[in-house]
């Protein structure tokens, strides 16, 4: 399986909401002590563990599909799982689905255009800004202090879910790990 974390390259974006996919790949790389198999032709940082690959596209978000298709084709991989931020879900939520629309997410749009829509999505809710005109600054902004307080727990849970999904169905994974929001915010 190819496990892709979406984000933007560069220090300016490192700890932003839009880079939650990169943050997850970094944690999975540590957990598996994954081996770096990056090639310049991949347009991304690529790591291998067992028979699985972890990818952080080093194109900007709107060209993520270029990196995904290169690694997918090079290793002849059928299954792709993409971890991404989702504005339409409350902060701390975790959802799983296969296929569907891109919801305006430029990274998903790019991937859809290169490999189609039938891949697994791990949707990490980041919430929405108060005003639609603030979307760009919100997704490219740092997590709030309140969000920071929950971030490590959320990252751990999401990594556990991705690992679980390597040997279980998306339905089983969703039943065990899906959550509507950050736990302390649920009523």
C-alpha positions as CSV (number, residue, x, y, z in Angstrom):
1,X,0.0,0.0,0.0
2,X,1.1,3.6,-0.7
3,X,0.3,5.8,2.3
4,X,0.4,9.5,1.3
5,X,0.3,12.4,3.7
6,X,-0.6,15.7,2.2
7,X,1.1,19.0,3.0
8,X,3.3,21.7,1.5
9,X,7.1,21.5,1.5
10,X,9.2,24.0,3.4
11,X,9.7,25.3,7.0
12,X,7.0,28.0,6.6
13,X,4.3,25.3,6.4
14,X,5.8,22.7,8.8
15,X,3.3,22.9,11.7
16,X,0.2,24.2,9.9
17,X,-3.3,22.7,9.7
18,X,-2.8,21.9,6.0
19,X,0.3,19.8,6.8
20,X,-1.4,17.4,9.1
21,X,-0.7,14.6,6.5
22,X,3.0,15.3,6.6
23,X,2.9,15.2,10.4
24,X,1.3,11.8,10.3
25,X,3.9,10.4,7.8
26,X,6.7,11.7,10.0
27,X,5.2,9.8,13.0
28,X,4.6,6.6,11.0
29,X,8.2,6.8,9.6
30,X,9.4,6.8,13.2
31,X,7.1,4.1,14.4
32,X,8.2,1.7,11.6
33,X,11.8,2.9,11.4
34,X,11.0,3.1,7.7
35,X,13.9,3.1,5.3
36,X,14.4,6.2,3.0
37,X,13.9,5.1,-0.6
38,X,13.5,8.6,-2.0
39,X,14.4,9.2,-5.7
40,X,14.5,12.6,-7.4
41,X,12.0,11.2,-9.9
42,X,9.4,10.7,-7.2
43,X,8.9,14.5,-6.6
44,X,8.6,13.6,-2.9
45,X,10.1,12.0,0.2
46,X,9.4,8.2,0.1
47,X,10.0,5.6,2.8
48,X,9.5,1.9,2.9
49,X,8.6,-0.5,5.7
50,X,7.6,-4.2,5.1
51,X,5.7,-4.0,1.7
52,X,4.3,-0.6,2.3
53,X,5.5,2.9,1.3
54,X,5.0,6.3,3.0
55,X,5.1,9.4,0.8
56,X,5.3,13.2,1.5
57,X,4.9,14.9,-1.9
58,X,7.4,17.7,-2.2
59,X,5.4,19.5,-4.9
60,X,3.0,22.0,-3.6
61,X,-0.5,20.8,-2.6
62,X,-2.1,21.5,-5.9
63,X,0.4,19.1,-7.7
64,X,0.4,16.3,-5.2
65,X,-1.0,13.9,-7.7
66,X,2.2,14.2,-9.8
67,X,4.3,12.6,-7.0
68,X,1.6,10.0,-6.1
69,X,1.4,8.7,-9.6
70,X,5.2,8.4,-10.0
71,X,5.6,6.3,-6.8
72,X,2.5,4.3,-7.4
73,X,3.6,3.4,-11.0
74,X,7.3,2.8,-10.0
75,X,6.4,0.3,-7.3
76,X,3.3,-1.0,-9.2
77,X,1.1,-0.4,-6.2
78,X,-2.7,-0.9,-6.4
79,X,-3.8,0.4,-3.0
80,X,-3.5,4.1,-2.1
81,X,-4.4,5.7,1.2
82,X,-4.3,9.5,1.5
83,X,-4.2,11.4,4.9
84,X,-5.4,14.9,4.7
85,X,-6.9,17.9,6.5
86,X,-10.7,18.5,6.1
87,X,-12.3,21.9,6.7
88,X,-15.8,20.3,6.6
89,X,-15.2,18.3,9.8
90,X,-14.8,19.7,13.3
91,X,-11.3,19.9,14.8
92,X,-10.2,16.5,16.1
93,X,-12.6,14.4,14.1
94,X,-11.4,11.4,12.3
95,X,-13.3,9.8,9.3
96,X,-12.5,7.2,6.8
97,X,-13.9,6.7,3.3
98,X,-13.1,5.3,-0.1
99,X,-13.7,7.4,-3.1
100,X,-15.9,10.5,-3.3
101,X,-15.4,14.1,-4.1
102,X,-12.5,16.4,-3.3
103,X,-14.5,18.9,-1.4
104,X,-12.4,21.8,-2.8
105,X,-9.2,20.3,-1.4
106,X,-6.5,21.0,-4.0
107,X,-4.3,18.1,-3.0
108,X,-7.2,15.6,-3.5
109,X,-8.2,17.3,-6.8
110,X,-4.7,16.8,-8.1
111,X,-4.6,13.1,-6.9
112,X,-8.1,12.5,-8.5
113,X,-6.8,13.8,-11.8
114,X,-3.8,11.5,-11.8
115,X,-5.1,8.2,-10.3
116,X,-8.9,8.5,-10.2
117,X,-11.1,8.8,-7.1
118,X,-11.1,5.2,-5.8
119,X,-8.5,5.5,-3.0
120,X,-8.9,5.4,0.8
121,X,-9.1,8.8,2.5
122,X,-8.2,9.4,6.2
123,X,-10.0,12.7,6.8
124,X,-8.7,14.7,9.8
125,X,-11.1,17.5,10.7
126,X,-9.5,20.9,11.2
127,X,-12.6,22.9,11.6
128,X,-13.5,26.1,9.7
129,X,-12.6,29.8,10.2
130,X,-15.4,32.2,11.1
131,X,-15.4,33.8,7.6
132,X,-15.0,32.1,4.2
133,X,-12.5,34.8,3.2
134,X,-10.1,33.5,5.9
135,X,-9.8,29.9,4.6
136,X,-6.4,30.2,3.1
137,X,-4.9,31.9,6.2
138,X,-6.7,29.4,8.4
139,X,-5.4,26.2,6.7
140,X,-1.9,27.7,6.4
141,X,-2.0,28.8,10.0
142,X,-0.7,27.1,13.1
143,X,-2.9,25.1,15.4
144,X,-4.4,27.1,18.3
145,X,-3.1,26.5,21.8
146,X,-6.3,24.5,22.6
147,X,-5.7,22.4,19.5
148,X,-2.0,21.9,20.3
149,X,-3.1,20.4,23.6
150,X,-4.9,17.6,21.8
151,X,-2.6,17.3,18.8
152,X,-0.3,14.5,20.1
153,X,-3.2,12.3,21.2
154,X,-5.0,12.8,17.9
155,X,-1.8,12.0,15.9
156,X,-1.3,8.8,17.9
157,X,-4.9,7.7,17.4
158,X,-4.7,8.4,13.7
159,X,-1.4,6.5,13.3
160,X,-3.0,3.6,15.2
161,X,-5.9,3.7,12.8
162,X,-3.7,3.7,9.7
163,X,-1.7,0.8,11.1
164,X,-4.9,-1.1,11.9
165,X,-6.2,-0.5,8.4
166,X,-3.2,-2.4,6.9
167,X,-4.8,-5.6,8.1
168,X,-8.4,-4.7,8.4
169,X,-11.2,-3.3,6.2
170,X,-12.1,0.4,6.0
171,X,-15.4,-0.5,7.7
172,X,-13.7,-2.2,10.6
173,X,-11.2,0.6,11.0
174,X,-14.0,3.2,10.9
175,X,-16.0,1.3,13.5
176,X,-13.0,1.3,15.9
177,X,-11.4,4.7,15.3
178,X,-13.9,7.2,13.8
179,X,-14.7,10.1,16.0
180,X,-16.9,13.2,15.5
181,X,-14.7,15.7,17.2
182,X,-12.0,16.3,19.8
183,X,-13.3,14.1,22.7
184,X,-13.5,16.8,25.3
185,X,-15.6,18.9,22.9
186,X,-18.3,16.2,22.5
187,X,-21.5,16.7,24.4
